[in-house]
């Protein structure tokens, strides 16, 4: 389970990703703490977070090898890169019941002069029921949420006071940290075959804030948690 939140704020002329950094085994123990973000360089700013049991390294390797220099190239090349990363993971770990991958990210749309959010999923029933697999969707905001009262419940304030698209009603750094702290505390049910569903907490390690503007990509740490390699996450 990954906390992977994406939102764009045209007023701030920026888009954001808030994501954790814990990788866990099927039994829920932390195996690694590291970045789940792939970012582009050059004159086309973009970044994405990876969730599922395909690593960000695998997706990044496949995507950055062919290169992405425009929004059209990102839309055209991301999905084949995900297919290749999934195939490589399945070949390396043939006993894995279901190799799955989801990405959520932000890119700067130079034609529209604003940030855009996007997502692609390999297995919609595990992530967003009803969505088509391997389809590039644009989005203004997407939140990892298993709280009965949704985003408002996670943040503990009325929904009309929360708008992730408005920097005056959702600060990327402070509210982003409050959001991922709440996601870490909230019990989640993982439905991926072969994964121990009794383990309710898999979000941890570190919290990262990724900011995408027309000028480039910045990644910064929001906080570190005391999770340890080889142990389960205990929020």
Buried (B, 14 or more C-beta within 10 A) or exposed (E): BBBBBBBBBBEBBBBBBBBBBBBBBBEBBBEEBBBBBBBBEEEBBBBBBBBBBBBBBBBBBBBBEEEBEBBEBBBEBBBEBBBBBBBBBBEEEEEBEBBBBBBBBBBBBEEEEBBBBBBBBBBBEBBBEEBEBBEEBEBBBBBBBBBEEEBBBBBEBEEEEBBBBEBEBBEBEEBBBBBBBBBBEBEBEBEBEEBBEEBBBBBBBBBBBBBBBBEBBBBEEBEEBEBBEEEBBEB
